[in-house]
Structures are given as C-alpha cells and as structure tokens.
Amino acid sequence: MPNDMRSINLKILRVRKNLTQAELAEKVGVSNPTYNLIEQGKRKGSIEFWVKLQQVFNLSDAEMWQLYSNKEYAINQPLNVEKR
C-alpha cells in the first residue's frame, strides 16, 4: 500500500493511462521491481526516472513538481494525461 501522496499520485496517473506497472516501468527505463518499489513509496526514483515520467505523461513542470513534492494533486484535479 502506498505510504505517501507521491506514491498514490503515481498510481493514479498510471491507472488513468491504463498502464500496468510493467508497461510503465519499460517506458521510463526501470525494471518492474524497481518501479513497484517507487510506486509503493519504498524508493524515491532517480532524476532520470522523474524526467522520463514527466515525458511519458506529458506533464507540465508545475504538475510534475506537485506530483514529486508529495502534494495531494492528482486526486483533486484532472491532470493532462493523454494517451500516447
């Protein structure tokens, strides 16, 4: 179970885009176990991970900062997450 808002937001974004953890892990260039730990809040992820995630979800810098800085954002506001 996610233990912080960053983890919860990350899962919400992934589910909104209809991606499995394995699919998103591949898109951002990490292993599935590593992605799983990040989504669970047990690892933070590298800068490269977060930059690639921003590209995959087409997030603005402001949206990305709110996701990364552990804000309750994705739950209350629709993010610009378009299918690619």
C-alpha positions as CSV (number, residue, x, y, z in Angstrom):
1,M,0.0,0.0,0.0
2,P,1.3,3.5,-0.9
3,N,2.6,5.3,2.2
4,D,2.7,8.9,0.8
5,M,0.8,11.1,-1.7
6,R,3.6,10.8,-4.2
7,S,3.0,7.1,-4.4
8,I,-0.7,7.5,-4.5
9,N,-0.5,10.1,-7.3
10,L,1.9,8.0,-9.3
11,K,-0.5,5.0,-9.2
12,I,-3.4,7.3,-10.1
13,L,-1.5,8.6,-13.2
14,R,-0.6,5.1,-14.2
15,V,-4.1,3.8,-13.9
16,R,-5.6,6.8,-15.7
17,K,-3.4,6.0,-18.7
18,N,-4.4,2.3,-18.5
19,L,-0.8,1.1,-17.9
20,T,0.4,-1.8,-15.9
21,Q,3.4,-1.4,-13.6
22,A,5.4,-3.4,-16.1
23,E,4.4,-1.3,-19.1
24,L,5.2,2.0,-17.3
25,A,8.5,0.6,-16.0
26,E,9.5,-0.2,-19.5
27,K,8.5,3.3,-20.7
28,V,10.6,5.0,-18.1
29,G,13.5,2.6,-18.3
30,V,13.5,0.9,-15.0
31,S,12.8,-2.7,-14.0
32,N,9.4,-3.7,-12.9
33,P,10.6,-4.5,-9.3
34,T,12.2,-1.1,-9.1
35,Y,9.1,0.7,-10.4
36,N,7.0,-1.3,-7.9
37,L,9.2,-0.1,-5.0
38,I,8.9,3.5,-6.3
39,E,5.1,3.3,-6.5
40,Q,5.0,1.8,-3.0
41,G,7.0,4.7,-1.7
42,K,9.9,2.4,-0.7
43,R,12.3,4.1,-3.2
44,K,12.3,7.7,-4.5
45,G,13.5,7.1,-8.1
46,S,16.3,8.9,-9.8
47,I,16.1,12.3,-11.5
48,E,16.2,10.5,-14.8
49,F,13.2,8.4,-13.7
50,W,11.1,11.5,-12.9
51,V,12.2,13.3,-16.1
52,K,11.1,10.3,-18.2
53,L,7.9,10.0,-16.2
54,Q,7.1,13.7,-17.0
55,Q,7.6,13.0,-20.7
56,V,5.5,9.8,-20.7
57,F,2.6,11.6,-19.0
58,N,3.1,14.9,-20.8
59,L,3.1,16.8,-17.5
60,S,3.8,20.5,-17.2
61,D,6.7,21.5,-14.9
62,A,4.1,22.7,-12.3
63,E,2.2,19.3,-12.5
64,M,5.4,17.4,-12.2
65,W,6.5,19.4,-9.2
66,Q,3.2,18.9,-7.4
67,L,3.5,15.1,-8.1
68,Y,7.1,14.9,-6.9
69,S,6.7,17.2,-3.9
70,N,4.2,14.9,-2.4
71,K,1.1,17.1,-2.8
72,E,-2.4,15.8,-3.0
73,Y,-2.8,16.9,-6.6
74,A,-3.8,14.1,-8.9
75,I,-6.7,13.1,-6.8
76,N,-8.4,16.5,-6.7
77,Q,-7.5,17.9,-10.1
78,P,-7.6,16.4,-13.5
79,L,-4.1,16.2,-14.9
80,N,-3.3,16.5,-18.6
81,V,-2.6,12.8,-19.1
82,E,-3.2,11.9,-22.7
83,K,-2.8,8.5,-24.3
84,R,0.3,8.2,-26.4
